[in-house]
Amino acid sequence: MRLINVIFIAIIAFVLISVGYVYVQNAGVMGNEVELWQHAQIRVSTLLIGVFLLGFVLNLLYTGIMELRRLIRGLSASAATRAGKRLSSLLQDARELLAHGLPGQARQVLEGILKERSDHEAASLLLGDALMKLGDYDQAVRHLETCCLARPGHIEFGYQLAEALAAARHSDGAAAVLKGLAGDHPKHALRALRKLRSLHADAGRWEDALDVHKRIASRFAQSMNQAERAQGTAFLYQVGMAKVEADQFKEAAQICQQVLKEDASFVPAYLSLGRCMILQDQEPQGIEIWLEGFRTTGEGALLQEIEDYFIQSGKPEEGLAVLRRVAATSEFATTAKFFLGKMLYRLEILDEALILFQEVRAQVVYSPILFFFMAKIHARRGRMEQALNEYRQLLRNLGVLKQRFECSVCGHRGSDYADRCEACGSWNSNHFLFKENEMPELRLKPETGPWAGNL
């Protein structure tokens, strides 16, 4: 019984006691009659007893109504709790079905949940995910658009809608959704802008991606790490490559120069800038840019570019002169000597190439291609024992002399058999790496370079 009912009963008891006391003390007065209205008279004692009974009945009625309401609420809450637990169990089943690659069955479960509770947000989100995994992108878009209209403040539906639009190849629609999220929800603008940047990058819209990156850098600089900041340089470089594809070599060269101002170690910019200069009939400047890139970074790809250019343009002597000068003066002499030796090998100047390779060998720990070239030269000169020694060193560098076991689940490789994969923990998944009839027949191709179609 509630406290208010106890108090009410106590008051009634007090009133009864008081009435009894008054009645005893005023028995004569209680026998008198009072007129309630015309021709209606009642004794005082009867009136008091009537008032008491009316109060008692009202109290009982109030208490009964309140208890009935509590009972109804309890039953409703119990039913809601049972329904909620059942829906939660179904939702977990749907998640597990999705995790096990069964989106069709998950879809049926989720649609059943939404028939009972159309406002179930978690089920609506999972249904969108299931539809996308089924490849039914148009249906996913329609479902998520309905969810966004019904719940405009729920941003997760907006992100999932953008993903579905992108999967359905409506990148403009996805971009519009993400722009709306960035504008309508300033607290979540960083996430929306990052997704928008990725969307533009995946679609190859590099200028748009660069613009979004600049917005992120201006508004959320403190939230960006070094790798994310470097994306701006990469986007700028891709804008330059788009200019190259459009044969706008002058504009592309300017963009590459801007990239190198931002990051002097960006090797692709050196390569592309040199190519742009040569394609504008400025060969000395292009060669010097490649050399400057090598002096700055020590990256062998720049010397490979020089080697390919001079051989394919029919001027190998000039290329040899450039590489000899680099090998004699560069702080990255070991790399320069290797590429000089490789060019000599390609030009059949084998003895000088071997001398350079032997110098390089004393300085390097790992270089399978170096041992390959040395073995080929020894074989060409008829020194088979020395060639075999170089091939053995090549195999050691590659690690193929060890027995290799591979996990069939995750692909992890090890030198010894293990009953359980140390990478993914799968049992009985390690197998000896011995496969048949899976590698296509290799055909030797002539050496080519990026200049074959331009010269």
C-alpha positions, 0 to 999 in steps of 0.5 A, spaced: 500 500 500 502 506 498 504 512 503 498 516 501 493 511 502 496 510 509 496 517 511 489 518 508 486 512 513 490 515 519 486 521 517 480 518 517 481 514 524 483 521 527 476 524 524 472 518 527 475 518 534 474 526 534 467 525 532 466 519 537 469 524 542 464 530 540 458 525 539 459 523 547 460 530 549 455 533 545 449 527 545 444 532 545 446 536 539 447 530 535 440 528 535 438 535 532 436 536 525 439 540 520 435 542 513 440 541 507 435 544 502 427 545 502 423 540 506 430 536 506 432 535 514 437 530 517 440 529 523 447 531 525 449 524 527 447 521 520 450 527 516 457 525 520 456 518 518 454 519 511 460 524 510 465 519 513 462 513 509 463 517 503 470 519 504 471 511 505 468 509 499 472 514 495 479 512 498 477 505 496 475 507 489 482 511 488 486 505 491 483 500 486 484 505 480 491 506 482 493 499 483 489 497 477 493 502 473 500 499 476 498 492 474 497 494 467 503 498 466 507 492 469 504 487 464 505 492 458 512 493 461 513 485 461 511 484 454 515 490 452 521 487 455 520 480 452 519 483 445 525 487 446 529 481 448 526 477 442 528 483 437 535 483 440 536 476 439 533 476 432 538 482 431 544 478 433 542 473 429 542 477 423 549 480 425 552 473 425 549 471 419 552 477 415 559 476 419 558 468 416 557 471 409 549 470 409 546 476 407 540 473 404 538 470 410 540 476 414 535 480 410 529 476 411 530 476 419 531 484 419 525 485 414 521 481 420 524 485 425 522 491 421 515 489 420 514 488 428 517 495 429 518 499 423 522 504 427 528 499 429 534 503 427 539 498 428 535 493 424 534 499 419 542 500 418 543 492 418 538 491 412 542 497 408 548 493 409 545 486 407 542 489 401 549 492 399 552 485 400 547 482 396 549 487 390 542 490 390 544 497 391 538 500 388 534 497 393 539 499 398 538 506 396 531 507 396 531 503 403 536 508 406 533 514 403 526 512 406 530 512 413 533 519 412 527 522 411 524 519 417 530 520 421 533 526 419 537 527 425 540 520 425 547 521 421 549 514 420 543 513 415 546 519 411 553 515 411 550 509 409 546 512 404 552 515 401 556 509 401 550 505 397 550 511 392 557 510 391 556 503 390 550 504 385 555 508 381 551 515 383 558 518 385 554 525 384 549 523 389 553 520 394 558 527 394 551 531 395 549 527 401 556 527 404 556 535 403 550 536 406 552 532 412 558 536 413 554 542 412 548 540 417 552 537 422 559 541 424 561 536 429 561 531 424 564 535 419 571 532 419 568 524 418 564 527 412 569 531 409 574 525 409 569 520 406 568 525 401 575 526 399 576 518 399 569 518 394 573 523 389 579 520 390 576 513 388 573 516 382 579 519 380 576 526 381 583 529 383 582 536 383 575 535 387 579 531 392 585 536 393 579 542 394 576 537 400 583 536 403 584 543 403 578 544 407 580 539 412 587 542 413 584 549 414 579 547 419 581 540 422 589 541 422 590 538 429 586 532 427 591 530 421 597 526 422 603 526 418 600 521 413 594 524 412 597 531 411 602 528 405 595 526 401 595 533 399 601 532 396 599 526 392 593 529 390 596 535 387 601 530 383 595 526 381 592 533 378 599 534 374 598 527 371 591 528 369 595 534 365 600 529 362 594 525 360 591 531 356 598 533 353 598 539 357 606 538 359 607 545 361 602 545 366 604 539 368 611 541 369 609 547 374 604 542 378 610 537 379 615 543 381 609 545 386 609 538 389 617 538 390 617 545 393 612 541 398 616 535 399 623 534 396 623 527 397 617 525 392 620 521 387 614 520 382 614 528 381 622 528 379 620 522 374 614 526 371 617 533 371 623 530 367 619 527 362 615 533 361 621 537 360 624 532 355 617 532 351 617 539 351 624 538 347 628 540 353 632 534 354 638 537 358 633 540 363 630 533 364 636 529 365 638 534 370 632 534 374 632 526 374 640 527 377 637 532 382 632 527 384 637 522 385 642 526 389 636 528 393 633 521 395 638 516 392 632 512 389 635 508 383 628 509 379 631 515 377 637 512 374 633 507 371 629 512 368 636 515 365 638 508 363 632 507 359 631 513 356 638 513 353 638 506 350 631 507 347 633 514 344 639 510 341 644 514 345 647 509 350 654 512 350 651 519 353 647 515 358 654 511 360 657 518 361 652 520 365 652 514 370 659 514 370 659 521 372 654 520 378 658 513 380 664 517 381 661 523 385 654 521 388 654 520 395 650 514 393 655 511 390 653 504 391 647 504 388 650 508 382 655 503 381 650 498 380 646 501 375 652 503 371 654 496 371 647 494 369 647 498 363 654 496 361 651 489 362 645 491 357 650 493 352 654 487 353 660 490 356 661 484 361 667 485 364 667 492 366 660 490 369 662 484 373 668 489 376 662 494 378 658 488 381 663 485 385 665 492 388 657 493 389 657 486 392 662 488 398 657 493 400 650 490 400 647 485 404 641 483 400 640 484 392 638 478 388 638 481 382 645 483 383 647 475 384 643 474 378 647 479 373 654 476 376 652 469 375 649 470 368 656 474 366 660 468 369 656 463 365 657 467 359 665 467 360 664 459 361 666 460 368 660 455 370 663 454 378 663 461 379 656 462 376 653 456 380 656 460 386 652 466 384 646 462 383 646 459 390 647 466 393 641 468 389 637 462 392 639 464 399 637 471 398 630 469 396 630 464 401 627 459 397 632 453 399 628 453 406 622 448 406 616 453 406 610 451 409 603 456 408 597 457 412 591 455 407 587 460 411 591 467 412 597 465 407 602 466 413 609 462 411 614 459 415 620 455 415 618 449 419 611 445 420 606 447 426 600 444 428 597 451 429 598 457 425 602 463 429 599 468 425 591 467 425 591 461 430 588 456 425 589 449 427 591 443 421 592 449 416 599 449 415 601 445 408 608 444 405 608 449 399 608 445 393 603 446 388 603 444 381 600 446 374 598 453 377 603 458 374 603 460 367 608 458 362 613 464 362 615 468 356 621 472 355 619 479 353 624 484 350 626 490 355 622 496 355 621 502 358 616 508 358 620 512 353 618 506 347 612 510 345 614 517 345 621 517 341 
